[in-house]
Amino acid sequence: MSWIVKDLWDTLDKRRDDFESLWQDRTLRAFETINWIASEVGERWGVLIQINFPPGQERPEAASIGRKNVSILVDKNRRKFETVEEDDVKRAIQPLSPQSFDPARFGHEGFRADLPTGRIDCLPSGVHLWCTITPEVLKFLDWIFVNGYGLKPASRA
């Protein structure tokens, strides 16, 4: 998964001229352009990527867009993890020092892990990162994407 996120970061950095002035002018076109770029990256990897801008949160600098509040969907119709158990996921996320680890309650399997820096919602369909994406988060994402979703760095679409 870190390979997908790093591709997103690299692409946003390379294409910053496409959205930075729009972002500074606070236009809706900026949000559209940013998510269009994210969508192009997702297509390369066979996933859907969305960068979220939750209301009430401070607007990030253009250079930090995509470094938090990112959703990556692998299969929007998947309702169950088939290859990992909840205990496996709990062990894998421990290095992030979760303050809580609760069932997702979104009508299917999954969990919500509240972290000191935000939250991760991990569902059979994909992952929602409501936290800053740190190297430790990337390591967990690599684990869940390989073990929970069956994606490997070479599985580029």
NORLINJO-V833019 format. One line per field, one symbol per residue. ss: DSSP state (H for helix, E for strand, L for the rest). A space follows every 50 residues. Layout:
ss->???
//
This chain:
ss->LHHHHHHHHHHHHHLHHHHHHHHHLLLHHHHHHHHHHHHHHHHHHLLEEE ELLLLLLLLLLHHHLLLEEEEEELLLLLLLLLLLLHHHHHHHHHHHLLLE EEELLLLLLEEEEEELLEEEEEELLEEEEEEELLHHHHHHHHHHHHHLLL LLLLLLL
//
